[in-house]
Amino acid sequence: MTYLELSEDSGGAHKFYEVTVAGTQVTISYGRIGEVGQTKVTSFPTQAKAEAAAAKKIAEKTRKGYAAAVRGMRMRRAVTRRAIASTRSTARQAPVLWRFRSGDAAFGIFIDGERCWVGNQRGDVYTLTHEGDVTGRFRLPDGVKCIVADDFWIYAGCDDGRVYDLSGKVPRSAYEISADVDIYWLDIHDGVLGVSDQDGRITTIDYEDEFQWARTGSGSSAWMVRCDQDAVYHGHSGGVARYDAADGTLVWENTQADGVLFGWQESGSVYAGTARRTVHRLAKGDGRVEAVYRCDGPVYSCATSPGGRYVFAGDNQSSVYCFTADGKRLWKLGTGCGSAFSMQFLDDRLYIVTTDGSLACIDASEAAIAAAEQGTVPRPVDVKAAATLEVVEPSTVLEVVDEPGDGVVVECVREGERLRVRVVSPGYETWNVQFPKDVREPGARYLVDGVRSAGRGGFYRAYGEIRRLR
């Protein structure tokens, strides 16, 4: 048995690789240090061939910087769980249409025209219809920090330091974050990932899962990161700052909106929910305060209706609020299912994920809110997941096919010490393809449903199922 580790102080690696030869069988185990990882067993005609294959694998890893180590000497990455401090609201009950209890405190939410996503601290991600029917379940290796979308790609950032692409039938690891980064929040735009952490740093990682730049803010506990085409907006205990997306140049910093616990953005403004019981709206251009929305408790989450016409907030007392754009409070109501850690508004409905693990759908129409303020609310439907619902876990196993069919063929090629993926099918530029690292093998060809260029250009992103060509 040979046990190797690769753990870099400033890089993204914190991995182990173990090779065991038993007769004609070679067992390879690999993954994040401190975790079980994945195992692959291969049989060979003779013991000599098994030993030769094992030696080849060990040599490959050694060239990449892996070194002999003792299992258990290094610990798994540091993880900060968000403190759950939530009291019961004294406000009237909000008109909750339905609620789904995911099984643990929930931070991750994403709502689009097709589905509702919720991810919890246990690593479960569920999809539901807008009417509350549970349609899918993923089981990720660790707690879900957040769920974000980039075009039609859906990503879940987890406590294991990985960001998983949930756009296909099987989750695939798309990004792996340095083990010395205690992740607090994530956002993504055009394939470039922004990571905020416990130490108040902001780090960006490109579509190939390679480090771009990092900056240390003037505070700690950075719960806010929002990315757009031009900038990264970073909020922490000391305030909010804007950095140039390309090179990390500091553009402005606002210390009035300090004690940041959450962030949101619209096209021209960013919103910072704070421990000082406020949501600050800041102009993206220069960071000036455009409006302040005052709540009765520390703000765990905030969101807006399209264009920022209405601003919503959730506090640590299980209440949700609605304000006009200029700061007038319209209403405050209780959730009945814990404090909202994250929220999103769509089509007159406010969706929240909460400290007790619920995904709740609130009717935020004027008529429903007016009735709720008079004490009349619907009886919420308690949604259950079917016992037969399939649980889908991340995998590096690919279906093998003989013919390309109607898909796009891509090929894995070695470029120095790195493995890149490029399109082989005619009619495409010679750009790299964002592609899961865990399934790359030199010279291998793969079939994907399609590729699309990113908004910034210069690379493709594969979508749909990934199959290996024989």
C-alpha positions as CSV (number, residue, x, y, z in Angstrom):
1,M,0.0,0.0,0.0
2,T,1.3,3.5,-0.9
3,Y,-0.4,6.5,0.7
4,L,0.3,10.0,-0.8
5,E,-0.9,13.5,0.0
6,L,-0.9,16.9,-1.8
7,S,-1.5,19.8,0.5
8,E,-0.4,23.3,-0.6
9,D,-0.5,26.3,1.8
10,S,-1.6,28.7,-0.9
11,G,-3.1,26.5,-3.6
12,G,-6.3,24.6,-4.0
13,A,-5.0,21.2,-3.2
14,H,-5.7,19.3,0.0
15,K,-6.0,15.7,-1.3
16,F,-4.9,12.1,-0.7
17,Y,-4.2,9.3,-3.1
18,E,-3.8,5.7,-1.9
19,V,-2.8,2.7,-4.1
20,T,-3.1,-0.9,-2.9
21,V,-2.0,-4.0,-4.8
22,A,-3.5,-7.3,-3.7
23,G,-2.6,-10.1,-6.2
24,T,-3.9,-9.1,-9.6
25,Q,-6.2,-6.3,-8.2
26,V,-5.3,-2.6,-7.8
27,T,-7.4,-0.5,-5.5
28,I,-7.1,3.3,-5.8
29,S,-8.7,5.6,-3.2
30,Y,-8.6,9.3,-3.5
31,G,-10.4,12.5,-2.3
32,R,-10.1,15.3,0.2
33,I,-7.8,14.8,3.2
34,G,-9.9,13.8,6.2
35,E,-12.8,12.3,4.2
36,V,-13.6,8.9,2.9
37,G,-13.2,9.8,-0.7
38,Q,-13.9,7.5,-3.7
39,T,-12.5,4.1,-4.5
40,K,-11.8,2.4,-7.9
41,V,-10.8,-1.3,-8.2
42,T,-9.2,-2.7,-11.4
43,S,-8.2,-6.3,-12.2
44,F,-5.2,-7.3,-14.3
45,P,-4.2,-10.6,-16.0
46,T,-1.1,-11.0,-13.8
47,Q,0.3,-9.7,-10.5
48,A,3.2,-8.3,-12.4
49,K,0.9,-6.1,-14.6
50,A,-1.0,-5.0,-11.5
51,E,2.2,-3.9,-9.9
52,A,3.4,-2.1,-13.0
53,A,0.0,-0.2,-13.3
54,A,0.2,0.8,-9.6
55,A,3.8,2.0,-10.1
56,K,2.7,4.1,-13.1
57,K,-0.1,5.7,-11.1
58,I,2.2,6.5,-8.2
59,A,4.8,8.0,-10.5
60,E,2.1,10.2,-12.2
61,K,1.0,11.6,-8.8
62,T,4.6,12.1,-7.6
63,R,5.3,14.2,-10.7
64,K,2.3,16.4,-9.8
65,G,3.7,17.1,-6.3
66,Y,2.1,14.3,-4.2
67,A,4.4,13.0,-1.5
68,A,4.4,10.0,0.9
69,A,2.5,10.8,4.1
70,V,0.9,9.2,7.2
71,R,-2.8,9.0,7.1
72,G,-4.4,11.0,9.9
73,M,-1.6,13.5,10.5
74,R,-3.3,16.2,8.5
75,M,-6.9,17.1,9.4
76,R,-9.8,17.9,7.1
77,R,-10.4,21.6,6.1
78,A,-11.7,24.0,8.6
79,V,-15.5,24.6,8.4
80,T,-17.5,27.3,10.1
81,R,-21.1,26.6,10.6
82,R,-23.3,29.7,10.7
83,A,-24.5,30.3,14.2
84,I,-28.3,29.5,14.4
85,A,-29.8,32.1,16.7
86,S,-33.5,32.5,16.0
87,T,-36.5,33.5,18.1
88,R,-40.2,33.3,17.4
89,S,-41.8,36.3,15.8
90,T,-44.4,38.4,17.6
91,A,-45.8,39.7,14.3
92,R,-48.9,38.4,12.6
93,Q,-48.5,35.2,10.6
94,A,-47.4,35.6,6.9
95,P,-49.6,33.9,4.3
96,V,-47.5,30.8,3.7
97,L,-48.9,28.7,0.9
98,W,-46.7,25.7,1.4
99,R,-43.6,24.6,3.3
100,F,-41.1,21.7,2.9
101,R,-38.9,20.7,5.8
102,S,-35.6,19.6,4.3
103,G,-34.3,18.0,7.5
104,D,-31.6,20.5,8.6
105,A,-30.9,24.2,8.7
106,A,-31.1,25.5,5.1
107,F,-28.9,28.3,3.6
108,G,-29.1,27.4,-0.1
109,I,-32.0,28.6,-2.3
110,F,-32.5,29.3,-6.0
111,I,-35.8,30.0,-7.7
112,D,-36.2,30.2,-11.5
113,G,-39.1,29.8,-13.9
114,E,-39.0,26.0,-13.7
115,R,-37.9,24.9,-10.2
116,C,-37.3,25.8,-6.6
117,W,-34.0,24.6,-5.1
118,V,-33.1,24.2,-1.4
119,G,-29.9,23.0,0.1
120,N,-29.3,22.3,3.8
121,Q,-26.5,21.8,6.3
122,R,-26.6,18.0,5.9
123,G,-25.7,18.2,2.2
124,D,-29.2,17.5,0.9
125,V,-30.4,19.4,-2.2
126,Y,-34.0,19.1,-3.2
127,T,-35.9,20.4,-6.3
128,L,-39.6,21.3,-6.1
129,T,-42.2,22.8,-8.4
130,H,-43.6,26.2,-7.6
131,E,-46.7,24.5,-6.2
132,G,-44.6,22.5,-3.8
133,D,-44.2,19.1,-5.4
134,V,-40.8,17.5,-4.7
135,T,-39.2,16.4,-8.0
136,G,-35.6,15.5,-7.2
137,R,-33.0,15.0,-4.5
138,F,-29.2,15.2,-4.6
139,R,-26.9,14.1,-1.7
140,L,-23.7,16.1,-1.6
141,P,-20.7,15.1,0.6
142,D,-21.0,18.0,3.1
143,G,-23.2,20.9,4.1
144,V,-24.5,23.3,1.4
145,K,-23.4,26.9,1.9
146,C,-25.4,28.3,-1.0
147,I,-26.9,27.6,-4.4
148,V,-26.2,30.0,-7.3
149,A,-27.0,30.2,-10.9
150,D,-24.8,31.3,-13.9
151,D,-27.0,31.4,-17.0
152,F,-28.7,28.0,-16.9
153,W,-26.0,26.3,-14.9
154,I,-26.8,25.6,-11.2
155,Y,-24.0,25.3,-8.7
156,A,-24.0,24.3,-5.0
157,G,-21.1,25.4,-2.8
158,C,-20.3,23.0,0.0
159,D,-18.4,22.8,3.3
160,D,-16.1,20.2,1.7
161,G,-14.5,23.1,-0.3
162,R,-16.1,22.0,-3.6
163,V,-18.6,23.7,-5.9
164,Y,-20.8,21.1,-7.6
165,D,-22.5,21.6,-10.9
166,L,-26.1,20.3,-10.5
167,S,-27.2,21.1,-14.1
168,G,-27.0,17.4,-15.3
169,K,-28.5,14.2,-13.9
170,V,-25.4,13.6,-11.7
171,P,-23.6,16.3,-9.6
172,R,-20.1,17.0,-10.9
173,S,-17.3,18.8,-9.0
174,A,-16.7,22.0,-11.0
175,Y,-14.4,24.0,-8.6
176,E,-12.2,23.1,-5.6
177,I,-11.3,25.8,-3.1
178,S,-8.0,26.0,-1.2
179,A,-8.1,24.1,2.1
180,D,-6.9,27.2,4.0
181,V,-10.1,29.1,2.9
182,D,-12.9,28.8,5.5
183,I,-15.8,29.5,3.0
184,Y,-18.6,31.7,4.1
185,W,-20.3,32.5,0.8
186,L,-20.0,32.0,-3.0
187,D,-21.2,33.7,-6.2
188,I,-20.4,33.2,-9.8
189,H,-20.6,35.1,-13.1
190,D,-19.6,33.9,-16.6
191,G,-17.7,31.0,-15.0
192,V,-15.6,33.1,-12.6
193,L,-16.2,32.1,-9.0
194,G,-16.1,34.6,-6.1
195,V,-15.4,33.2,-2.6
196,S,-15.7,35.1,0.6
197,D,-14.3,33.7,3.9
198,Q,-14.0,33.8,7.6
199,D,-10.9,35.9,7.5
200,G,-12.5,38.6,5.5
201,R,-10.8,37.7,2.2
202,I,-12.2,37.7,-1.3
203,T,-10.8,35.2,-3.8
204,T,-11.7,34.7,-7.4
205,I,-11.2,31.5,-9.4
206,D,-11.6,31.1,-13.1
207,Y,-13.5,28.7,-15.2
208,E,-10.6,26.2,-15.2
209,D,-10.6,26.1,-11.4
210,E,-7.4,28.1,-11.3
211,F,-6.6,31.0,-8.9
212,Q,-7.1,34.5,-10.3
213,W,-6.6,37.0,-7.4
214,A,-7.3,37.5,-3.7
215,R,-7.7,40.5,-1.5
216,T,-8.1,40.9,2.2
217,G,-10.8,43.3,3.4
218,S,-10.8,45.6,6.4
219,G,-13.0,43.2,8.4
220,S,-13.7,39.6,9.0
221,S,-16.6,37.2,8.6
222,A,-17.3,38.0,5.0
223,W,-20.9,36.8,4.5
224,M,-21.4,38.7,1.3
225,V,-20.0,38.3,-2.2
226,R,-21.9,39.3,-5.4
227,C,-20.4,39.2,-8.9
228,D,-21.3,40.9,-12.1
229,Q,-19.7,41.5,-15.5
230,D,-17.4,44.3,-14.2
231,A,-16.9,43.8,-10.4
232,V,-17.0,41.7,-7.3
233,Y,-18.8,43.2,-4.3
234,H,-17.6,42.0,-0.9
235,G,-19.2,42.6,2.4
236,H,-17.8,41.8,5.9
237,S,-17.8,43.1,9.5
238,G,-16.1,46.3,8.4
239,G,-18.3,47.3,5.4
240,V,-18.7,46.7,1.7
241,A,-16.1,47.1,-1.1
242,R,-16.1,46.9,-4.8
243,Y,-13.2,45.2,-6.6
244,D,-12.5,45.2,-10.4
245,A,-13.4,41.7,-11.7
246,A,-10.4,41.5,-13.9
247,D,-7.5,42.3,-11.6
248,G,-8.9,42.9,-8.1
249,T,-8.2,46.6,-8.0
250,L,-10.2,48.3,-5.1
251,V,-12.7,50.7,-6.7
252,W,-14.5,51.9,-3.5
253,E,-15.2,50.9,0.1
254,N,-18.2,51.9,2.2
255,T,-17.9,51.5,6.0
256,Q,-21.3,52.8,6.8
257,A,-22.9,49.4,5.9
258,D,-20.8,47.4,8.4
259,G,-21.6,44.1,10.2
260,V,-22.7,42.6,6.9
261,L,-24.6,39.3,7.2
262,F,-26.0,38.9,3.6
263,G,-25.8,40.5,0.2
264,W,-28.0,41.0,-2.8
265,Q,-27.7,42.8,-6.1
266,E,-29.7,44.5,-8.9
267,S,-28.2,45.9,-12.1
268,G,-27.3,49.3,-10.5
269,S,-27.2,48.6,-6.8
270,V,-26.0,46.2,-4.2
271,Y,-27.9,45.5,-0.9
272,A,-26.2,44.6,2.4
273,G,-28.2,43.2,5.2
274,T,-26.4,43.9,8.5
275,A,-26.3,43.0,12.2
276,R,-27.3,46.6,12.9
277,R,-30.9,45.8,11.9
278,T,-30.6,47.5,8.5
279,V,-30.4,46.8,4.8
280,H,-28.2,49.3,3.0
281,R,-28.7,49.9,-0.7
282,L,-25.4,51.1,-2.3
283,A,-24.8,52.5,-5.8
284,K,-22.6,50.1,-7.7
285,G,-20.8,53.0,-9.4
286,D,-19.4,54.8,-6.4
287,G,-20.6,53.0,-3.2
288,R,-22.8,55.9,-1.9
289,V,-25.8,55.0,0.3
290,E,-29.0,55.2,-1.8
291,A,-31.5,54.1,0.8
292,V,-31.6,52.4,4.3
293,Y,-34.3,49.9,5.2
294,R,-34.8,49.5,9.0
295,C,-35.8,46.2,10.6
296,D,-36.3,45.2,14.3
297,G,-33.6,42.6,14.5
298,P,-30.3,41.7,12.8
299,V,-30.9,41.0,9.1
300,Y,-30.0,37.4,8.0
301,S,-31.2,37.8,4.4
302,C,-32.6,40.2,1.9
303,A,-33.9,40.2,-1.7
304,T,-35.8,42.5,-4.1
305,S,-38.5,42.3,-6.7
306,P,-37.4,43.0,-10.3
307,G,-35.6,46.3,-10.6
308,G,-35.6,46.8,-6.9
309,R,-39.2,48.1,-6.8
310,Y,-39.7,46.3,-3.4
311,V,-37.1,45.3,-0.9
312,F,-37.6,42.2,1.3
313,A,-35.6,41.3,4.5
314,G,-35.6,38.5,7.0
315,D,-34.4,39.0,10.6
316,N,-33.3,36.7,13.4
317,Q,-36.7,36.9,15.1
318,S,-38.4,34.8,12.3
319,S,-40.0,37.9,10.7
320,V,-40.0,39.0,7.1
321,Y,-40.4,42.6,5.9
322,C,-41.3,44.5,2.7
323,F,-40.2,48.0,1.9
324,T,-40.7,50.4,-1.0
325,A,-37.6,51.3,-2.9
326,D,-37.1,54.6,-1.0
327,G,-37.2,52.9,2.4
328,K,-40.8,53.0,3.6
329,R,-41.8,49.9,5.5
330,L,-45.0,48.3,4.1
331,W,-45.3,45.3,6.3
332,K,-43.8,42.9,8.8
333,L,-45.0,39.3,9.3
334,G,-43.9,36.1,11.0
335,T,-42.7,33.1,9.0
336,G,-44.0,30.5,11.5
337,C,-41.0,28.3,10.5
338,G,-37.8,30.0,11.7
339,S,-35.6,32.8,10.6
340,A,-34.9,33.3,6.8
341,F,-31.3,32.5,6.1
342,S,-31.8,33.2,2.4
343,M,-34.7,34.4,0.2
344,Q,-35.8,35.1,-3.3
345,F,-38.8,36.8,-4.9
346,L,-40.6,35.6,-8.1
347,D,-44.1,36.3,-9.4
348,D,-45.6,37.8,-6.3
349,R,-44.2,35.0,-4.1
350,L,-41.4,35.3,-1.6
351,Y,-39.5,32.0,-1.1
352,I,-37.4,31.6,2.0
353,V,-35.1,28.9,3.5
354,T,-34.9,28.9,7.2
355,T,-33.1,28.0,10.4
356,D,-35.4,25.0,11.0
357,G,-34.7,23.7,7.5
358,S,-37.9,24.8,5.7
359,L,-38.3,26.0,2.2
360,A,-41.5,28.1,2.5
361,C,-43.5,29.9,-0.2
362,I,-45.2,33.1,1.0
363,D,-47.9,34.7,-1.0
364,A,-46.7,38.3,-1.3
365,S,-49.5,39.7,-3.4
366,E,-51.2,42.9,-2.1
367,A,-54.5,41.0,-1.4
368,A,-52.8,38.2,0.5
369,I,-50.7,40.6,2.6
370,A,-53.7,42.8,3.4
371,A,-55.7,39.8,4.6
372,A,-52.7,38.6,6.7
373,E,-52.5,41.9,8.4
374,Q,-56.1,41.5,9.4
375,G,-55.3,38.0,10.7
376,T,-56.6,35.9,7.8
377,V,-54.1,33.5,6.2
378,P,-54.4,30.2,4.4
379,R,-53.5,26.9,6.1
380,P,-50.1,26.0,4.7
381,V,-49.6,22.7,2.9
382,D,-46.9,20.6,4.5
383,V,-45.0,19.1,1.6
384,K,-43.5,15.6,2.0
385,A,-40.9,14.0,-0.2
386,A,-41.9,10.5,-1.5
387,A,-40.2,7.7,0.2
388,T,-39.3,6.3,-3.2
389,L,-37.6,9.5,-4.4
390,E,-34.2,8.5,-5.8
391,V,-31.1,10.0,-4.1
392,V,-28.5,11.1,-6.6
393,E,-24.9,11.4,-5.4
394,P,-21.8,12.9,-7.1
395,S,-20.0,10.4,-9.3
396,T,-16.9,10.1,-11.5
397,V,-18.2,7.1,-13.4
398,L,-19.1,7.8,-17.0
399,E,-21.3,5.8,-19.4
400,V,-19.2,4.5,-22.4
401,V,-20.6,4.9,-25.9
402,D,-19.3,3.8,-29.3
403,E,-20.7,6.6,-31.5
404,P,-20.8,10.4,-31.2
405,G,-24.4,10.6,-32.1
406,D,-25.8,14.2,-32.1
407,G,-23.6,15.5,-29.3
408,V,-20.3,17.5,-29.3
409,V,-17.0,15.6,-29.0
410,V,-14.3,17.1,-26.8
411,E,-10.8,15.7,-26.1
412,C,-8.6,15.8,-23.0
413,V,-5.1,17.0,-23.9
414,R,-2.0,17.6,-21.8
415,E,-0.6,21.1,-21.6
416,G,2.5,21.1,-19.5
417,E,1.5,19.8,-16.1
418,R,-2.2,20.4,-16.7
419,L,-4.9,18.5,-18.5
420,R,-7.1,20.7,-20.7
421,V,-10.3,19.9,-22.6
422,R,-10.9,21.2,-26.1
423,V,-13.7,20.7,-28.7
424,V,-12.9,18.2,-31.5
425,S,-16.2,18.6,-33.4
426,P,-15.9,20.9,-36.4
427,G,-17.2,24.5,-36.3
428,Y,-15.9,25.6,-32.9
429,E,-13.0,27.8,-31.8
430,T,-9.9,26.2,-30.3
431,W,-10.9,27.3,-26.8
432,N,-10.7,25.3,-23.6
433,V,-13.8,23.8,-22.2
434,Q,-14.9,24.0,-18.6
435,F,-15.0,20.3,-17.7
436,P,-15.0,18.3,-14.4
437,K,-11.4,17.5,-13.4
438,D,-12.3,14.3,-11.7
439,V,-13.1,12.6,-15.0
440,R,-10.2,13.9,-17.2
441,E,-7.8,11.4,-18.6
442,P,-5.1,12.2,-21.2
443,G,-6.1,11.4,-24.7
444,A,-9.7,10.5,-23.8
445,R,-12.6,11.7,-25.9
446,Y,-16.0,12.6,-24.4
447,L,-19.4,13.2,-25.8
448,V,-21.4,16.1,-24.3
449,D,-24.9,17.3,-25.2
450,G,-23.5,20.7,-26.2
451,V,-21.2,23.6,-25.4
452,R,-21.8,27.3,-25.1
453,S,-19.4,30.2,-25.1
454,A,-19.2,32.3,-21.9
455,G,-20.3,35.9,-21.9
456,R,-16.7,37.1,-21.5
457,G,-15.6,34.8,-24.4
458,G,-12.4,32.7,-24.6
459,F,-13.8,29.4,-23.3
460,Y,-16.7,27.0,-23.7
461,R,-18.9,25.5,-21.0
462,A,-20.2,22.0,-21.5
463,Y,-23.8,21.2,-20.6
464,G,-25.9,18.1,-20.4
465,E,-24.7,14.6,-19.9
466,I,-21.1,13.6,-20.2
467,R,-20.3,10.2,-21.8
468,R,-16.9,8.7,-22.7
469,L,-16.3,7.6,-26.2
470,R,-14.7,4.1,-26.5
